[in-house]
Amino acid sequence: MIPLVYADKDEPQIIKKIGGNPEVKKHLEDLGFNVGGQVSVISTIGKNLIVKVKESRIAVSDELAKKIMI
């Protein structure tokens, strides 16, 4: 398992674990990041990632992306 922040661009990945405190986990789940779900990194802008999850594009900070394990 590696953090999402290190994923290859445009490669579909399966979320294996979501770390962090309960508030962070709930926030990520509300955005559509669920264990077993598919996610792809579209691009990086500075330290932020644009990711595709459930047919939506979402910007997440590298700090949050490090809590999503693929």
Beta strands, then each sheet from edge to edge (+ up, - down):
strand 1: 13-14
strand 2: 17-18
strand 3: 38-45
strand 4: 48-53
strand 5: 56-61
strand 6: 68-69
sheet 1: 1+ 3- 4+ 5-
sheet 2: 2+ 6-
end
